[in-house]
């Protein structure tokens, strides 16, 4: 049974590959529900491409697709109208 505890993976923790790998393994254990958004994906991908010009966007898009497909119900949608309320 999945946990009721939810964790949002922000871009800064997805960016380093080693930390992302560890957190992905944890997310697949059902100890908690991992969540992120398309916007968070774009943030970590843009930051990584800026620091690592040897990488291609297609490689990172593949990582994004794998993340989304291996963690149940992970992509948050429909939150955009709340952003201004928190700034």
C-alpha positions as CSV (number, residue, x, y, z in Angstrom):
1,X,0.0,0.0,0.0
2,X,1.5,3.4,-1.0
3,X,2.3,5.8,1.8
4,X,0.3,8.9,2.5
5,X,3.5,10.9,2.9
6,X,4.3,13.0,-0.2
7,X,7.7,14.4,-1.2
8,X,8.2,17.0,-4.0
9,X,11.4,16.5,-5.9
10,X,12.6,20.0,-6.8
11,X,15.0,20.6,-9.7
12,X,18.1,21.1,-7.5
13,X,17.8,17.5,-6.1
14,X,17.0,15.9,-9.5
15,X,20.0,17.7,-11.2
16,X,22.9,15.7,-9.7
17,X,22.7,12.2,-11.2
18,X,23.8,10.3,-8.1
19,X,21.2,12.0,-5.9
20,X,18.5,11.6,-8.6
21,X,19.3,7.8,-8.8
22,X,19.1,7.4,-5.1
23,X,15.8,9.3,-4.8
24,X,14.3,7.4,-7.7
25,X,15.1,4.1,-6.0
26,X,13.5,5.4,-2.9
27,X,10.4,6.6,-4.8
28,X,9.9,3.1,-6.2
29,X,9.8,1.6,-2.7
30,X,6.4,3.2,-1.8
31,X,7.9,4.6,1.4
32,X,6.5,7.9,0.2
33,X,4.8,9.4,-2.9
34,X,7.3,11.3,-5.0
35,X,6.0,14.2,-7.0
36,X,7.3,16.6,-9.6
37,X,6.0,18.7,-12.5
38,X,6.9,19.3,-16.1
39,X,8.2,22.7,-15.0
40,X,10.6,21.0,-12.5
41,X,11.8,18.7,-15.2
42,X,12.5,21.7,-17.5
43,X,14.4,23.5,-14.7
44,X,16.8,20.6,-14.0
45,X,17.3,19.8,-17.7
46,X,18.0,23.5,-18.6
47,X,20.5,23.8,-15.7
48,X,22.3,20.6,-16.6
49,X,22.5,21.5,-20.3
50,X,24.0,24.9,-19.3
51,X,26.7,23.1,-17.1
52,X,27.3,20.2,-19.4
53,X,27.3,21.2,-23.1
54,X,28.5,17.7,-24.0
55,X,25.0,16.4,-23.2
56,X,22.1,16.5,-25.6
57,X,18.6,17.4,-24.7
58,X,17.3,14.1,-26.2
59,X,19.4,12.2,-23.6
60,X,17.9,14.2,-20.7
61,X,14.4,13.9,-22.2
62,X,14.9,10.1,-22.1
63,X,15.8,10.4,-18.4
64,X,12.7,12.4,-17.8
65,X,10.5,9.9,-19.6
66,X,12.0,7.0,-17.5
67,X,11.4,8.9,-14.3
68,X,7.8,9.6,-15.2
69,X,7.1,6.0,-16.3
70,X,8.7,4.3,-13.2
71,X,7.1,6.2,-10.4
72,X,3.3,5.9,-10.0
73,X,1.3,9.1,-10.2
74,X,4.4,11.3,-10.0
75,X,3.7,14.2,-12.4
76,X,1.6,17.0,-10.8
77,X,-0.7,18.9,-13.2
78,X,-3.3,21.6,-12.7
79,X,-1.3,23.6,-10.1
80,X,-0.4,26.6,-12.2
81,X,-3.3,28.8,-10.9
82,X,-1.8,28.5,-7.4
83,X,1.7,29.8,-8.3
84,X,0.9,33.5,-7.8
85,X,-0.6,32.8,-4.4
86,X,2.7,31.5,-3.1
87,X,5.0,34.2,-4.5
